[in-house]
Each structure stands twice: as C-alpha cells, then as structure tokens.
Amino acid sequence: MLNRMLKATIDRKLLPRVQTPGQYIGGELNAVVKDHRTLRGKLCLAYPDLYTIGMSCHGLQVLYAVMNRRADWACERAFTPMPDMQSLLAAERLPLFSLETFTPLGDFDVLGFTLQHELTYTNVLAMLDLAGIPLRADQRGMQHPLVIAGGPGALNPEPMAPFIDLFVLGDGEYSLPEVCDAWLAERQSLAEDQRGAVSAANSSVAVAWPEPATQAQRNQRASALARLAARLPFVYVPRFYQPQYAADGRPLALLPLREDVPRQIRCARVDDLEAAPIPTAPVVPFVECVQDRISIEIMRGCPHRCRFCQSSAAKRPVRFRKVETIVQAAKEAYRNTGYNEISLLSLSSSDYPYFDDLIR
C-alpha cells in the first residue's frame, strides 16, 4: 500500500534538491511491492550505509527474497540517506521511509539492521533518529518496531547493546522469519493494540510519528522480549544480561539477569546449504553500485580456520553447493536481471572443491 502523500511530498520538495535522486525513488526491477492490508506483518531491512553500498550486499538480497516469498509478510528496504537528504528530511520533518511503499520506518513491525562493520554504527542511530524511533531500546514501547541486528557485528554486540532490542546470531535464512513471527505473535496477543492508532493515522496523512512510550508500554515490551529470549536460542537481548569486564577492558562473561533466558547463546546455522534459498531475481538498482553483477554463494565457511578470522570461526562447518545448483541459479538470475557478470561468493572461493568443474 503506497503512501502516496509522503511520496508526492518527497518527489516535489526533496528530490530536486539532492544528489543522486534515483536512490530514493524505488520501483526498481524485481522490487516486491505488496498491499499491506492483506498481510500479517511488515519487515524493513535497513542497511546502515548508502544505497550504492547496500544494494551490493548479497545478504540483504537473500533475506529480501526469503521474506517476500511468504504471502503473509512484506519485506521492504531502507538505506542511510546522503547528508543532503538527511538534512532535508529533518528540516521538513519528514520520516525516513522504505523504497517499496514509502512507508515510514516507524510503521513497520520489525526493523532489521545488518552490522557489516563498526563504521556504520553511527548510521544506525541516524536512521533511528530520522524515523522518530527512540534511540535507546529501553525507551521503546510495543507501538514501536522491534529493532533487531545481525551480521558480523552481532558477534560483538556490546557497542550497540543500548540501542538494539535483540541481536540475531548466525545464519539468517531461517532465524529471521522465526524472530518476525514470534514478535508478531507477541504484538497480537496484547489486549490493547497501541500500534493500531499509528497505522490508521498513516492511511489519511503523510506522516504519523510514533508516540513516546509510557512506563507501562515499556514494561509490556520488556515482557515480550523476555519471552522471545527464552524461546529463541540464537537471540541475544542485551537488557537481560550483565556483561563483566577485566581491568583492561576485555570482556569476560555475560551473566543472565533472569532465570528464563539462556546462559549461552548459539548461532543459528543452515545445515544444508544446498537447500537454502538463492536469490535468482535480485533487485536491480537504478544507479551504479559498487558491485553491479549477479552474486551467488557457492560455499559457506572456510577450510583454513585461521584463528584471527571471525567469519571462519562463526561459519563452521564448511558447507558447499552443487555445481548444478549454482549453474541453474546463475541462468535464472541472468534471465531475471540482464547482468552479464557473476561473482562466485565465499570466504575462499578458490578452495571450493569443484571449482574446475564450475568454471568449465
């Protein structure tokens, strides 16, 4: 369901005044637009960097395809605006929006950030601020989206712990839908649906900013998060743990503050990479990005297991895709995009055991 009033305002007031306006207009080839009125839930994948960087992220394309294959969920995208657009959004008091339907980020059920590296952490805060979502997790109520984070940065979560409701550790293909469904069940089980007023307002006006949370609403959210932490073994909810540090600042342990949350959190893992979904119709951006080509993951994990490498440790064991699966996915992606180059992705693609057969 397109927010036509917000889109018209953006088109008229902002796009003529910014660099590279094509990154804010949506409507790209293979973008998925759904009618929100027919859905159970709405997820926005928020990449905390520029569109030209984020659209090259293979993980974003994978999760976008996974969630949009479901008939009951919409998955949309948002990126960190360039400084000129950030200034104009703030000056015009317009919220950061998704590209598919121009829905304000505060109107989604779940807002998912990927933490690819530490230099993007301030962009996470900028996006939350532009969306009108309280920066600190303990200041949010059930009317605010669930703010989650995954990716490499989730394995060192404490720098962002005050701002993220929960971190999803490990592979996201199956864990993300589980988190989204669990949170939606919590929201729907509440006797008073406080978010309904926000959604209703968005249908008649261009902007409806999320309301500040009362103490009762914050308590409701904490209770819902506790149930998620107890139910899902791969999520870390920072508010329920007390980190311990050595005198030199090294982390030593995480002590649970509740008996019903796990002491040890395990990474989600896709055991059979062959069965994992491959995005064969990725969104094709309007503007030139850092990687304008098809990307196919051929192997997950690395056989070398270098001790300094976080990904090698986190992605064990090594898993492969068959040559036939890769070739078929490449052909489908070629037909669906028009790209004429392919990246064969893994931590060490030359160690793929069937590499010679693949490139023949």
GUMI-444477 format. One record per residue: z, y, x of N, C-alpha, C in turn. Coordinates in steps of 0.02 Angstrom, whole numbers, plus 32768, in hexadecimal, padded with zeros to 4 digits. Layout:
<recs>
ZYXZYXZYX/...
</recs>
This chain:
<recs>
80007FC5802B8000800080008000803E802D/7FC98061802E7FC1809A805B7FE980D68042/800E80F580708031813380617FFD816C8068/7FDA817A80337FA281A880367FB881EF8045/7FF18203802B80088247803680198253807F/803C8223809E804D822B80E4800E8229810F/7FE181FB81007FA281F781267F7A82378121/7F76825380E57F50829180DD7F7082CA8105/7FB282CC81067FD48300812C7FC882F88176/7FCC82BA818F7FBF82AC81D57F7782BF81E7/7F4882AA81BD7F0182B881CB7EF3830381CD/7F128328819F7F02836F81987F27839B81CA/7F68838D81D47F9183BA81FB7F9983A78244/7F96836682537FA9835082967F6E833982C0/7F42831082A47F0D82F282CD7EDF832582EF/7ECF835E82CF7EA4838E82F27EC783AF832E/7F0883A383377F2E83C7836A7F48839983A1/7F33835A83A37F4E832B83D47F16830D83FE/7F2A82F384387EFC82CE84627EF082888446/7EB4826F844D7EA3822B84397EBB821B83F3/7EA3823F83C17EBB8232837C7EAA81ED8363/7E7881CC83817E658189836A7E9C8156836F/7ED0816383977F078133839D7F3881378362/7F30816783367F5F817082FF7F40816382BA/7F02814F82B67EE1814D82757EE081088255/7EEE80D2827B7EEC808F825E7EA6807B8249/7EA2804682227E62802F82087E35800C823A/7E527FF282717E2A7FD082A37E0F7F8D8289/7DDD7F7482AC7DC27F32829D7DF97EFD82A3/7E007ED382717E317E9C826D7E787EB3825E/7E837EF482537EC57F09823B7ED17EED81F5/7F0E7ED981E77F1F7EB981A87F467EE9817C/7F2B7EF981427F4B7F2781137F5B7F0080D4/7F9B7F0280C07FB17EDE80847FD17F0E8053/7FD17EFA80157FF27F207FE0803D7F0F7FE1/80667F407FF380AD7F337FF980CD7F1D7FB7/80AF7F2F7F8080CD7F1E7F3F80CA7ED37F31/80A17EAE7F55809A7E667F4980C17E3D7F7C/80E87E5D7FA781077E3A7FE081527E367FD9/816F7E087FFE81B87E03800381D37E328038/81B17E38807181CD7E5E80A881977E8280D1/81AE7EB480F881827EDC812281A07EE08168/81787ED08199818B7ED381E0815D7F038203/81797F2D822E81517F57825A815E7F4482A2/812A7F3182C6812F7F25830E81277F678332/815C7F7E8351815D7FC0837181587FB783BD/81217FCD83D981187FC88421812C800A8441/815F800B846C817A804A84858152806684C0/8112806E84B680E6808D84E780A880A584C2/807A80C384E7803F80DE84C7801480A784A8/7FED80BB84777FBF808D84557F91806B8486/7F79808F84B87F4A807384E87F6A803E8514/7FAB803F851A7FD0800B853F7FE27FD1850F/7FFF7FE384D780187FB084A87FE27F84848B/7FA77FA0847E7F727F7784617F567F448492/7F6A7F4984D17F577F1685037F8B7EE0850A/7FC17EE484E47FF87EB384E97FE67E7484C1/7FDF7E3D84E37FCD7DFE84C280047DE88492/80427DF184A580797DDC847A80797DFF8438/80687E40843880657E6483F8802F7E4783CB/7FF67E3683E77FC07E1983BF7FD37DD583A4/7FF97DAE83CB800F7D6C83B4803D7D738378/80717D9C837F80A17DA4834980827DC4830B/80547DF2831680317E1282DE800B7DDD82B6/7FE97DB082D97FC57D7A82B77FF47D4A8294/802B7D3882B5805A7D08829980767D228257/808D7D60825680AD7D798219807B7D8981E2/803F7D9E81F4800E7DAF81C17FEC7D7181A3/7FF57D3781C27FDD7CFA81A280087CE78166/80417D038162806D7CF68129805B7D2380EF/80597D0680B380457D2C8079807D7D598060/80BC7D4C807480F47D718059810D7DA88086/80EE7DB180C181037DE580EF80C77E0F8105/80D37E50810E80A37E7B812F80BD7E8B8174/80917E8981A580A27E9B81E980747ED481FF/80927F0C8211806B7F478224807F7F5D826A/805F7F91828480697FA682CA807B7FF082CE/80A28000830280B08046831380B88049835F/80A78083837B80AA808D83C380CC80D083D1/80E180D9840F80FE811A842280C7814E8422/80CF818483FD809C81B883FE809D81DD8441/806581FB845180638226848C808F82648480/80A4828784B580D282BF84AD80BA82F4847B/80798302847980618334844A806C831E8402/806082DE83F4806A82C583B080B582C183A0/80DE82AF83CF812682AE83C3813F82F483AF/8128832783D3813E836B83C481288381837E/80EB836F836C80D28383832A80F5835E82F2/8102831E82FB812882F982C8816C831782BC/818E832A82F381D0834882EC81CB838D82CC/819A83B582E0819483F882C5818383F8827B/815A83C98266814683C4821F8175839981F6/81A9837E821681D8835181F681B5831881D2/818A82F781F7816682BD81DF817D82808206/8186824781E581A1820C8208816B81E6822E/818081C28261815381938282813E815E8250/81008148825380E3811E821F80BE80E3823D/80B080B18212808880788226803E80898220/8015806682477FCE807482467FAA8056820B/7FC3801F81F07FA07FFD81BA7FA480248179/7FDF803A81657FE8805A8124800A809D8127/801580B88162803880F8816B807D80F78149/809C80BD814B80E080B68131811180D08165/814180FB8152817481118182819B80D5819D/81AB80D781DD81CD809D81FB8210808E81DA/823080C181BF827080B6819E826B8090815D/822E8085814482258062810582158018810E/82158000814C82097FB88158824B7F918153/82447F518147827F7F25814782967F16818E/82667F0B81BA82757EFA8200824A7F24822D/82687F3E826282457F658295824E7F4182D7/82187F2682F3821D7EFC832E81FF7F1D836B/82287F28839E82127F4483DE82077F0D8411/81D67F16843C81CF7EEB847681E47F1284B4/82107EF584DC822A7F16851882077EF78554/81CF7F12856781A87EF6859E81C27F0D85E2/81DE7F4985E681FC7F608624822A7F9B8614/82557FAB8644828B7FDB863882728023862C/82398034864682218078863F820E808A85F7/820B805885CC81FB806685858239806F855A/82748068857782B18068854D82BC80AC852C/82AD80E3854F82B58124852E8282812D84F6/8249810B84FB8218810E84C5823180EC8485/825A80B8848D82788098845382A380CB842D/82CB80F1845382F68123843382CC815A8413/8297816E8435826C81A28418824C818B83D7/8237814C83D3821981338396824B812E835D/82888118836D82BC8116833A82CB815C8320/82CF818C834E82DE81D0833A82A681ED830F/826881E18322823081FA82FA822D81D982B5/8249819D82AF8249817A826F8284818D8243/82B381B4825E82EE81C682388321818E8232/831D815C825E834B8123825E838381338290/83C2812B827D83F9813882AC83EE811482EE/83FB8137832583EF81188366841F80DF8374/845D80E78363848F80B5837284918081833B/84958042834F8494800B831F84CF800E82EF/8509802583078545802582DD8545805E82AA/8512808882AA850D80BE827984DB80AF8241/84C180738240848E8061820E84AD803A81D4/848F8042819A84A3801C815F846C7FED814A/84767FCB811284457F9B80FA84057FBD80E2/84067FFF80D783C9802180C3839A802E80FE/83B28023813B8388802C817783687FEA818B/832F7FED81AD83107FAF81C4833D7F8B81F7/83357F4A81FA83547F248230832D7F338270/834F7F4C82A3832F7F5F82E2833A7F278314/83047F04832583097ECB835282E07ED88390/82ED7EB283C582C77EB9840382BE7E758423/82847E6B844182767E2F846682507E4084A5/82347E0D84C582107E198503823C7E108540/82227E1D857C82497E1385B9828A7E3A85BB/828A7E7785A082C67EA085A182FF7E848577/82F07E58854883257E3A851E83517E0B8547/83397DF5858183627DC985AB83947DF085D4/838E7E3285D583C07E5E85F483CF7E9585C1/83F37E83858C83F67EAF855184277EE98554/84587EE78581848E7F17857C84797F608581/84467F7385A884337FBA85A8841F7FD48563/84037FA9853883EE7FBE84F5841C7FA584BE/84537F8684D184807F68849F849A7F99846B/84AA7FD8847C84C380058448849080178412/8450800A841F841C802383F283F77FEC83CC/83FF7FAD83DF83DA7F7683C1840A7F4C8397/83F67F3C835984207F13832E84267ECC8349/83ED7EAF835B83F07E6C837983B47E6183A6/83C07E3B83DB838B7E29840A83757DE183FB/83347DD683FC83187D9383F383027D7A8437/83227D44844E83157D2A849182E27CF2848F/82B37CF484BE82837CBE84C582427CC9849F/821F7C92849281DE7C95847081E57CAD8428/81B57CD6841381BC7CF683D281947CD98399/81677CAA83A7813A7C928372815F7C768336/81957C52834281BA7C33830B81FD7C5682FE/82197C768331825A7C97832982547CD78301/821F7CFE830A82187D3D82E682147D32829A/81EA7D04828081EB7CF98238822F7CE4821E/82547CBD824682967CA6823082C77CE0822A/82C57D0E825B82EF7D49825982DE7D74821C/829D7D7F821182887DAA81DA829D7D8D8196/82957D4C818D82A87D2D814E82F47D2F8144/83197D24817A83627D268174837B7D6B8161/835D7D9E817F83737DE3817083607DF68128/83247DE2811383107DF380CF833D7DD1809D/83527D9480AB83817D71807E83C37D978079/83D97DB380B184177DD980B184107E188086/83D97E3A808D83CF7E77806683CA7E68801B/83A87E32800B839F7E217FC583DE7E077FA5/840C7DEE7FCD844A7DD37FB1847D7E097FA1/84727E457FB784A17E7B7FA984A17E8C7F5E/84DA7E997F4484DF7EAC7EFD84BD7EEF7EF1/84C17F1D7F2384A37F5F7F1B846D7F667F50/842E7F6C7F3A83F77F737F6A83ED7FBD7F78/840A7FD47FAE8408801C7FBD83C480327FD5/839C80037FEF835B80168008832980237FD1/8336800D7F95830780167F5E82F9805F7F4F/832C808A7F57832180D07F4B82F180EF7F7D/82F580D87FBB82C780F17FEE827F80DC7FDE/8275809D7FCC823180857FBD821580A97F81/823E80B37F4E822580D67F128211811D7F22/8238813E7F4D822781837F6081E581857F85/81D881537FAF819B81547FD7815D814C7FAC/816481337F6F8129812A7F458112816C7F26/813D81A07F26812B81DE7F058127821A7F33/814582167F6E8141824D7F9E812C82327FE1/8114825F800C80FA8249804D8131822F8079/816D824C807681A2823A80A581E48232807F/820781FC808D824B81F28075827481D980AF/829C820480CD82C281F1810982FB81C380F6/830B819281208344816681128385818F810E/83AF817D80DE83EE81A080D684218188810A/844F81B481208484819D814D84AE8167812B/84C7813A815384ED8101813985378114812F/855380FF80F8859B810680EE85BF80CF8114/860180D48118862780A0813A8620805D8117/861E805E80D48616802080AF85D2800080BE/859E802980C3855C800F80D385597FF3811A/857B80148148857D7FFB818D85A37FB88190/85D77FB2816985FC7F73816785D27F3B8149/85AC7F4B8115857E7F1980F8854C7F00812C/85327F2E815385017F1C818685217EF081BC/855D7F0181D085807ED98202858C7E9281E9/859E7E8B81AA85A97E48818E85687E20818D/85317E41817A84F07E1E817884DB7E0981BE/84E67E3481F084D47E23823484FE7DEA824F/853D7DE7823B85687DB08250854E7D6D8236/85357D6D81F9851A7D2F81DE84DA7D1B8203/84B17D4C821684767D3B823E84887D208282/84BA7D3F82A284CF7D2882E484EA7CE182E2/850D7CD082AD85297C8D82A784F47C598296/84BF7C6F8275848C7C40825D84547C34828F/84417C6782B584067C6382E1841D7C5F832A/84117C28834C842C7C1E838F840A7C4783C5/83D17C6683B583AB7C8A83E883B17CD683E1/83E07CEE83B983E87D3683B2842A7D4D83D0/84287D8783EE84647DA7840B84717DE783E5/84AA7DEB83C484BE7E27839F84F47E4983C8/84E57E7F83EC85137E9B841D85577EAE8401/855B7EC483C3859A7EDD83A985CF7EA683A4/85BB7E6783A885EB7E3083A185FE7E1183E4/85ED7E33841B85FD7E1A845D861A7E528489/86457E3E84B786617E6E84E7864B7E59852D/86207E81854D860A7E6F859086417E7B85C3/86457E5085F586737E57862D864B7E62866D/86647E91869686407EA386D3866E7E9C8710/864F7E8D874986747E8D8788867F7ED5879F/86A77EDD87D386B77F2087EC86797F458803/86477F20881B86097F40883385D57F4987FD/85E77F3A87BE85BA7F44878685927F088771/85987ED1879585737E958783858E7E778742/85637E628714857C7E4286D785987DFD86E7/85D07DEE86C885F17DAD86D385ED7D7F8697/85F97D9B865B85FC7D71862085F67D9B85E1/85E67D7985AA85E77D988568861A7D72853E/864D7D94852886827D74850186777D8284B7/86717D4E848E86697D59844586A77D7A8428/869C7DA883FA86D27DCA83D786E07DAB8394/86B87D79838086C17D55834286BB7D0A8350/86DE7CE3832886DC7C9A8332869B7C7C8318/86787C9E82EB863D7C8082CC85FC7C9082F0/85FF7CB4832885C27CC1834F85C27C95838D/85887C7F83A485877C5083DC859C7C71841E/85BE7C4A844885D07C62848A85937C6684B7/85667C3684AF85297C3484D884EC7C3B84AB/84BE7C6784BE84827C74849784477C5584BC/841F7C2F849983E87C0B84B883A57C2B84A6/83787C2A84D583357C4584C9830F7C188498/82ED7C37846982BF7C12843E82847BF98468/826C7BBE845882377BA1848182047B7E8455/81C47B8C8463818D7B67844481827B29846D/81957AEF8453818F7AB1847981477A9B8483/811E7AA4845080D97A8D845480AA7ACA8452/80957AE1848D806A7B1B849080277B0E846E/80127AD0846E7FD37ABE844F7FD37ACD8404/800D7AC783E580137AD4839E80237B1D838E/80337B4483C080457B8A83B480077BB383A1/800F7BE483767FD57C0B835F7FB57C348397/7F747C3B83947F4D7C6583C27F2B7C9C8399/7F337CDB83AB7F117D1083857EC67D118394/7E9F7CF783657E577CF4836F7E327D2E834C/7E587D59832B7E3A7D96830E7E677DD1831F/7E707DE0835F7E9C7E1783737E817E5A835B/7EAE7E8983527E997ECC833E7E737EEC8377/7E397F0983687E0F7F29839A7E1A7F748397/7E367F9283CA7E487FDA83C77E0B800783C5/7E15804283A87DE0807483A57DD7809883E8/7E0D809F840E7E0A80C3844D7E0E80928487/7DF880A884C27DF8807C84FC7E40806E8512/7E4F802E851B7E91801985307E8E7FFD8577/7EC87FEE85937EC97FD785D87EAA7F9285DF/7EAB7F6A85AA7E8B7F2885AC7E627F1F856C/7E227F2D85717DF47F2585387DD07EE3853E/7DF27EAE852B7DD47E6B85307DFD7E3A8507/7DE17DFE84FF7E057DC784DF7E3A7DAD850F/7E757D9D84F57EAA7D80851E7EC07D3E84FE/7EC27D0A85267ED77CC8850E7F0A7CAB8540/7F447C9985277F777C7B85517F667C31855C/7F5D7C1E859A7F4A7BD985A97F857BAE85BE/7FBB7BCF85D47FF57BAA85EE80327BD785E7/806A7BB985D580A97BDF85D180DB7BC08602/80FA7BEB862B81257BD3866080FE7BD086A1/81227BBF86D781037BBD871981207B838741/80F57B5C8762810F7B22878781347B3487C7/812F7B7287DF814D7B83882081987B91881B/81AF7BAB87E281F67BB787D682167BE1880D/81F67C17882182137C44885282557C618838/82887C62886182CA7C75884A82CF7CBF8837/82A37CE8885382A57D2F884382817D408802/825E7D1087E482337D1E87AB82577D0F8769/82637D43874282847D3A8702825A7D0F86D2/82197D1E86CF81EE7CFA869F81EA7CB086AF/81E87CA086F081E57C59870382227C3386EA/825C7C5386EF829A7C3386D8829E7C30868C/82887C65866B82907C6A8623825C7C4185FD/82247C33861C81ED7C1185F981E77BC78609/821B7BA9862482197B61863182207B3A85F0/82027AFE85EE81D77ADF861F818F7AF8861A/81667AE5864A81207AF8864980FC7AD38610/80D57AF985EA80AF7ADC85B280667AF385B7/80387AC785A47FF17AD585AC7FCD7AD18568/7F957AF485657F667AE9852E7F2B7AC08547/7F0E7A99851A7ED37A71852B7E977A9E8536/7E6A7A8785607E2C7AAC856C7E067AB7852B/7E027A8485027DDC7A8984C37DFA7ABF8495/7E3C7AC284947E5E7AF4846A7E4F7B3B8482/7E507B4484C37E437B8684E07DFB7B9B84D4/7DCC7B6E84DE7D857B7E84D47D777B8F848B/7D937B68845D7D887B7584167DA57BB98403/7DE07BC9841C7DFF7C0A840D7DD57C438429/7DBA7C3984657D907C6D84847D517C7A845A/7D327C4584427CF67C4D84197D057C7283D8/7D3D7C6183B87D4F7C83837A7D5F7CCC8387/7D847CDA83BC7D947D2083CC7D567D4883DD/7D277D2983FE7CE77D4B840E7CC37D5E83CE/7CC07D30839F7C9E7D3E835F7CC27D748338/7D047D77833D7D2B7DA583147D347DEA8332/7D237DF283727D307E3283937CF37E5383B2/7CC57E2B83CD7C8D7E4783F27C9C7E53843B/7CD97E4484517CE87E4A84997CBD7E1884C0/7CAE7E2A84FF7C877DFC85297CAD7DE88569/7CED7DF6856C7D177DE185A47D557DBF8589/7D707D9085B07DAB7D6A859C7DDD7D6985D5/7E1C7D7685C67E537D6D85F57E757D2A85E6/7E7D7D02861A7EA17CC386147EE87CCF862C/7F187CD285FD7F5B7CEB860C7F8B7CB2861C/7FB47CBE864D7FF07C96865B80137CB78696/804D7C9C86A980707CB786E3804A7CA98723/80237C7387247FFC7C6187607FC07C378749/7F8C7C5A87327F547C3787137F307C088742/7F317C1687837F0F7BE987B27F327BA687B8/7F707BA2879F7F957B62879F7F8A7B3A875F/7F637B5487317F527B2D86F67F2F7AED870C/7F487AB386F97F2F7A7487177EE77A638706/7ECB7A8186D17E877A7286BE7E597AAF86C7/7E6A7AD886F87E477B1787017DFD7B0D8710/7DED7ADD873B7DA77AD1874C7D7E7ABE870E/7D9A7A9386E47D777A7F86A77D6F7ABA8678/7DA07AE686777DA07B1E86487D687B508658/7D5D7B5E86977D2D7B9286A97CE67B7886B3/7CDC7B3886AC7C987B1E86B37C6D7B318677/
</recs>
